[in-house]
Amino acid sequence: MEGSLNMLGYGLATIGPAVAVGLIFAAYINGVARQPEAQSRLQPIAILGFALAEALAIIGIALAFVI
């Protein structure tokens, strides 16, 4: 039963990074729609935010298997 609870906890913990990725790209799309010339400045920031949010999910699954 313990392993199942770890995976249940991980499933609930992935909600945070999923919401974060959605908010990051929503802000990116909104910013590019308002100022298309700023796309080259906003795109690396959005990709970095995506990578950091996904890193949280990867760390979470690693901890779910370790603990």
RODOKE-610662 format. One record per atom (N, C-alpha, C): x, y, z; atom name. Coordinates in nm, 4 decimals. Layout:
BEGIN
SITE        c1        c2        c3  atome
SITE         X         Y         Z     CA
...
# end
This chain:
BEGIN
SITE        c1        c2        c3  atome
SITE    0.0822   -0.1201    0.0000      N
SITE    0.0000    0.0000    0.0000     CA
SITE    0.0863    0.1260    0.0000      C
SITE    0.2069    0.1158    0.0532      N
SITE    0.2917    0.2333    0.0632     CA
SITE    0.3319    0.2874   -0.0744      C
SITE    0.3681    0.2002   -0.1681      N
SITE    0.4062    0.2436   -0.3020     CA
SITE    0.2914    0.3119   -0.3745      C
SITE    0.1718    0.2626   -0.3536      N
SITE    0.0560    0.3233   -0.4181     CA
SITE    0.0312    0.4641   -0.3656      C
SITE    0.0545    0.4839   -0.2380      N
SITE    0.0350    0.6171   -0.1817     CA
SITE    0.1407    0.7144   -0.2334      C
SITE    0.2625    0.6647   -0.2575      N
SITE    0.3650    0.7523   -0.3152     CA
SITE    0.3234    0.8007   -0.4529      C
SITE    0.2716    0.7103   -0.5335      N
SITE    0.2309    0.7487   -0.6689     CA
SITE    0.1080    0.8391   -0.6663      C
SITE    0.0197    0.8171   -0.5705      N
SITE   -0.0953    0.9058   -0.5557     CA
SITE   -0.0488    1.0463   -0.5179      C
SITE    0.0474    1.0535   -0.4272      N
SITE    0.1043    1.1832   -0.3899     CA
SITE    0.1719    1.2513   -0.5065      C
SITE    0.2427    1.1737   -0.5879      N
SITE    0.3077    1.2323   -0.7051     CA
SITE    0.2038    1.2830   -0.8044      C
SITE    0.0982    1.2073   -0.8221      N
SITE   -0.0079    1.2504   -0.9131     CA
SITE   -0.0691    1.3828   -0.8704      C
SITE   -0.0868    1.3987   -0.7406      N
SITE   -0.1394    1.5261   -0.6905     CA
SITE   -0.0353    1.6374   -0.7013      C
SITE    0.0923    1.6011   -0.6858      N
SITE    0.1983    1.7021   -0.6915     CA
SITE    0.2218    1.7528   -0.8327      C
SITE    0.1822    1.6783   -0.9342      N
SITE    0.2035    1.7241   -1.0713     CA
SITE    0.1052    1.8325   -1.1136      C
SITE    0.0054    1.8556   -1.0335      N
SITE   -0.0900    1.9610   -1.0655     CA
SITE   -0.0205    2.0978   -1.0650      C
SITE    0.0709    2.1191   -0.9709      N
SITE    0.1419    2.2470   -0.9614     CA
SITE    0.2235    2.2801   -1.0851      C
SITE    0.3152    2.1897   -1.1267      N
SITE    0.3905    2.2193   -1.2488     CA
SITE    0.3023    2.2312   -1.3732      C
SITE    0.1940    2.1553   -1.3795      N
SITE    0.1053    2.1644   -1.4960     CA
SITE    0.0398    2.3023   -1.5033      C
SITE   -0.0043    2.3521   -1.3901      N
SITE   -0.0638    2.4860   -1.3870     CA
SITE    0.0419    2.5911   -1.4192      C
SITE    0.1638    2.5714   -1.3675      N
SITE    0.2711    2.6673   -1.3926     CA
SITE    0.3041    2.6757   -1.5412      C
SITE    0.3116    2.5613   -1.6078      N
SITE    0.3419    2.5610   -1.7518     CA
SITE    0.2310    2.6323   -1.8279      C
SITE    0.1074    2.6080   -1.7905      N
SITE   -0.0042    2.6760   -1.8558     CA
SITE    0.0014    2.8264   -1.8376      C
SITE    0.0334    2.8711   -1.7172      N
SITE    0.0420    3.0151   -1.6918     CA
SITE    0.1604    3.0786   -1.7638      C
SITE    0.2723    3.0061   -1.7707      N
SITE    0.3908    3.0596   -1.8387     CA
SITE    0.3608    3.0843   -1.9857      C
SITE    0.3036    2.9840   -2.0524      N
SITE    0.2784    3.0008   -2.1953     CA
SITE    0.1597    3.0920   -2.2227      C
SITE    0.0661    3.1011   -2.1301      N
SITE   -0.0424    3.1984   -2.1473     CA
SITE    0.0127    3.3406   -2.1419      C
SITE    0.1053    3.3649   -2.0494      N
SITE    0.1665    3.4972   -2.0406     CA
SITE    0.2533    3.5261   -2.1630      C
SITE    0.3219    3.4234   -2.2116      N
SITE    0.4057    3.4406   -2.3319     CA
SITE    0.3198    3.4765   -2.4533      C
SITE    0.2128    3.4033   -2.4727      N
SITE    0.1246    3.4292   -2.5869     CA
SITE    0.0612    3.5676   -2.5753      C
SITE    0.0219    3.6039   -2.4546      N
SITE   -0.0370    3.7356   -2.4325     CA
SITE    0.0642    3.8458   -2.4619      C
SITE    0.1873    3.8267   -2.4168      N
SITE    0.2904    3.9274   -2.4412     CA
SITE    0.3245    3.9421   -2.5882      C
SITE    0.3323    3.8303   -2.6603      N
SITE    0.3632    3.8359   -2.8034     CA
SITE    0.2452    3.8936   -2.8816      C
SITE    0.1243    3.8656   -2.8363      N
SITE    0.0080    3.9216   -2.9054     CA
SITE    0.0030    4.0737   -2.8897      C
SITE    0.0460    4.1236   -2.7754      N
SITE    0.0445    4.2681   -2.7535     CA
SITE    0.1605    4.3382   -2.8232      C
SITE    0.2799    4.2738   -2.8195      N
SITE    0.3979    4.3333   -2.8821     CA
SITE    0.4729    4.2258   -2.9602      C
SITE    0.4379    4.2060   -3.0853      N
SITE    0.5032    4.1016   -3.1644     CA
SITE    0.6546    4.1201   -3.1783      C
SITE    0.7012    4.2437   -3.1718      N
SITE    0.8452    4.2661   -3.1846     CA
SITE    0.9228    4.2193   -3.0626      C
SITE    0.8555    4.1903   -2.9524      N
SITE    0.9220    4.1442   -2.8308     CA
SITE    0.9334    3.9919   -2.8244      C
SITE    0.8952    3.9229   -2.9302      N
SITE    0.8979    3.7765   -2.9282     CA
SITE    1.0381    3.7220   -2.9037      C
SITE    1.1380    3.7818   -2.9657      N
SITE    1.2743    3.7311   -2.9492     CA
SITE    1.3241    3.7489   -2.8063      C
SITE    1.2694    3.8438   -2.7324      N
SITE    1.3090    3.8637   -2.5939     CA
SITE    1.2267    3.7760   -2.4991      C
SITE    1.1011    3.7510   -2.5317      N
SITE    1.0136    3.6749   -2.4435     CA
SITE    1.0298    3.5234   -2.4570      C
SITE    1.0661    3.4762   -2.5754      N
SITE    1.0732    3.3314   -2.5979     CA
SITE    1.1750    3.2612   -2.5083      C
SITE    1.2982    3.3107   -2.4937      N
SITE    1.3912    3.2407   -2.4033     CA
SITE    1.3450    3.2398   -2.2582      C
SITE    1.2783    3.3467   -2.2170      N
SITE    1.2278    3.3522   -2.0801     CA
SITE    1.1187    3.2481   -2.0597      C
SITE    1.0307    3.2323   -2.1591      N
SITE    0.9237    3.1329   -2.1496     CA
SITE    0.9805    2.9915   -2.1488      C
SITE    1.0810    2.9658   -2.2307      N
SITE    1.1404    2.8318   -2.2349     CA
SITE    1.2128    2.8017   -2.1042      C
SITE    1.2812    2.8993   -2.0474      N
SITE    1.3474    2.8795   -1.9184     CA
SITE    1.2453    2.8517   -1.8081      C
SITE    1.1365    2.9249   -1.8073      N
SITE    1.0304    2.8998   -1.7091     CA
SITE    0.9700    2.7619   -1.7255      C
SITE    0.9500    2.7194   -1.8500      N
SITE    0.8988    2.5852   -1.8760     CA
SITE    0.9942    2.4795   -1.8235      C
SITE    1.1237    2.4977   -1.8484      N
SITE    1.2228    2.3999   -1.8033     CA
SITE    1.2273    2.3919   -1.6508      C
SITE    1.2187    2.5044   -1.5833      N
SITE    1.2211    2.5025   -1.4371     CA
SITE    1.0956    2.4370   -1.3796      C
SITE    0.9812    2.4639   -1.4396      N
SITE    0.8572    2.4020   -1.3916     CA
SITE    0.8593    2.2510   -1.4146      C
SITE    0.9101    2.2077   -1.5284      N
SITE    0.9184    2.0642   -1.5556     CA
SITE    1.0227    1.9967   -1.4669      C
SITE    1.1271    2.0700   -1.4296      N
SITE    1.2274    2.0139   -1.3387     CA
SITE    1.1637    1.9789   -1.2049      C
SITE    1.0688    2.0587   -1.1606      N
SITE    0.9991    2.0270   -1.0361     CA
SITE    0.9230    1.8951   -1.0473      C
SITE    0.8619    1.8716   -1.1614      N
SITE    0.7885    1.7466   -1.1818     CA
SITE    0.8839    1.6280   -1.1865      C
SITE    1.0000    1.6448   -1.2489      N
SITE    1.0978    1.5360   -1.2573     CA
SITE    1.1547    1.5055   -1.1192      C
SITE    1.1845    1.6082   -1.0418      N
SITE    1.2323    1.5863   -0.9047     CA
SITE    1.1248    1.5161   -0.8236      C
SITE    0.9997    1.5520   -0.8453      N
SITE    0.8895    1.4879   -0.7728     CA
SITE    0.8786    1.3403   -0.8021      C
SITE    0.8929    1.3002   -0.9271      N
SITE    0.8830    1.1571   -0.9581     CA
SITE    1.0044    1.0822   -0.9044      C
SITE    1.1212    1.1468   -0.9039      N
SITE    1.2386    1.0816   -0.8456     CA
SITE    1.2182    1.0594   -0.6963      C
SITE    1.1634    1.1566   -0.6281      N
SITE    1.1371    1.1391   -0.4854     CA
SITE    1.0279    1.0384   -0.4577      C
SITE    0.9318    1.0286   -0.5473      N
SITE    0.8246    0.9293   -0.5287     CA
SITE    0.8801    0.7875   -0.5354      C
SITE    0.9800    0.7646   -0.6196      N
SITE    1.0396    0.6330   -0.6282     CA
SITE    1.1387    0.6064   -0.5153      C
SITE    1.2065    0.7089   -0.4676      N
SITE    1.3079    0.6923   -0.3638     CA
SITE    1.2441    0.6739   -0.2265      C
SITE    1.1447    0.7533   -0.1971      N
SITE    1.0835    0.7486   -0.0626     CA
SITE    0.9864    0.6345   -0.0520      C
# end
